[in-house]
Amino acid sequence: MSEEIERAIQELVVNGPVPLEVLAEKLGKSPKTLLREVNPDDPKAKLGAETLMEIMRITGSVEPLKLMAAQMNYILESE
């Protein structure tokens, strides 16, 4: 994953519309664990696709998905 996407995910988790503590609880994780999973500076950190999908669903933001699409020369459109 590119650094731009990783940073966007971290930004969504840390400063998004859903407070970190609430988001972590809804994901069944501790805030500390969630922060580690989205830390682009931690080479051992891993964020699963299912968790990313839930983050986007809970926050209502698809910005990481838009960035992924753009990097693959696609445009994301909603129905």
Buried (B, 14 or more C-beta within 10 A) or exposed (E): EEEBBBBBBBBBBBEBEBEBEEBBBBBEBEBEEBBBBBBBEEEEBEBEEEBBEBBBEBBEBBBBBBBBBEEEEEEEEEE
